[in-house]
Amino acid sequence: MQKSHLIAAETLDVWIKAGKNIFEEDAMGYDSWFDKHPILFENELQAIRMLLPNEGKGLEIGVGTGRFALALGVKEGLEPAKAMAKIAAQRGIQVKEGVAEALPYEDQSFDFLLMVTTLCFLDDLSKAFAEAYRVLKKNGQLVIGLIDKNSPLGRRYAQEKANNHWYKNAHFHSTEESSELLSTAGFSGFKYCQTLFSTEEIPEKPISGFGKGSFVVIQAKK
C-alpha cells in the first residue's frame, strides 16, 4: 500500500472512532431527507449549477449517497461512510472510500472538485483545502456549498445540534472564514452565490454574493 493510501486509511479510522458513524448506521435515513424536502434540494442544486463547471473531470468530496453528484453529472465521489458510499455506487457514481484531509488521488487529477455540506464535518479544513489544491489541475476549480454559520439556518442548526444526531458532531463555518482558509491554501478568484432566503420551503432563484441566503456556494480557482 502506498504511503498516501496508508495515511488515508489511518485518517478514516480516526473519523470512525470520533463517533461520526451515524452516517453508517442510518444512511437511508439521511438519503430520505431529499425525498421529504425536494424544493430545498432543488434550490440548492440551482445555486450550485451557477458556479459548477459543466465540463471536465470532476470529483465530489463527501459524496454521501450520491444525490448531488447524480443530479449535477459528477461521475466520481469520495466518501468515508461505507453504507452511504454503497448507495452512491448504486446510483452509478464511481466511489472511493476516504476523507478530505488525505485524498487517495494523484496530484493534478481533476478539473473541478465539489464539496456540499461537507465542511462542517471535517476535522481540519486547512488540510482538506491543501489536499484539494494538490489534486486539482492548473486553473481547476473547487466549488463548495455550505450552510453559513451566521445565517438564520446556521444559527438554528448550531443551537439544536446537541439534539440532532446528524449535526451533533458538526462545526459550522462562515463564508468569510472559509474564504480566508481557501486563500491561505493558495486559491483565488472567488465567486459566490446564495439561496434559502426564507424559512419556508418555497422555490427560490439563487442570486450572486453572500450574506442574505443561508446556503452559500463558493467557487475558488487554483
Steps between C-alpha positions, in 0.01 A plus 500: 500500500636845404582747777218735396252214520630402846445857621149496354420171675628626834302824468186306411543289815520820708184627330310185601631505859393864534139385509403608151366158410136617508550519123574128506212413731225694325605568142145447374369745759740762368408423141128532570544872583523575129166330434336689786641841399517506118452877477795575730711250309413662168576848638845383605560328166416820311750697706775243445433490125571873481866442590572134419695437176293313242794315348819329608582220744339559838489347847257556786677482836255374761269361233264345757230298330570663165196724476690816401755320282227324304293815450804705399667245275808445718631151423738438792462530876690460826318389814618370843173326591474162328121482528458834325768422241311182413184696422699750290656212306154358434417837343787457257762710678857368500576518872821470701509472877698775671500843660560855378813550709684213324369464145591166338573661162810610310601864458306699237240227441184712463367803317255579780403388848166528677432501874138542617421535873830324563710768670305478826602133540871542429760482775754727328388746232856617431612145417189438292552816296871424453406153373237646268759740360743212446264278298362782285653575163629848427204740470279232655208604720380401845127555552367492856141505621455579867252612762647831617531494878397868518176440309160430662521131406862475614419649839201269539702190417772606745245547778324171431798279413522339846161342429559436129681172436609617154658825614609400850867489395476784247691825522352768277711762323434844357557592137769748604686244712487240224620751239794603716613140544460439127716803428767372739498168312577686177156546348386828343240648264210443737139510381189460716130433467230430756151364558264393782389851587185387678422253777213375283549226243426699187672508158769768487739632240861531615675836488866600497690583818445391859355639821129459422451129436570217744648277229810648338703368208868597469702452185879521546764466228843336515 
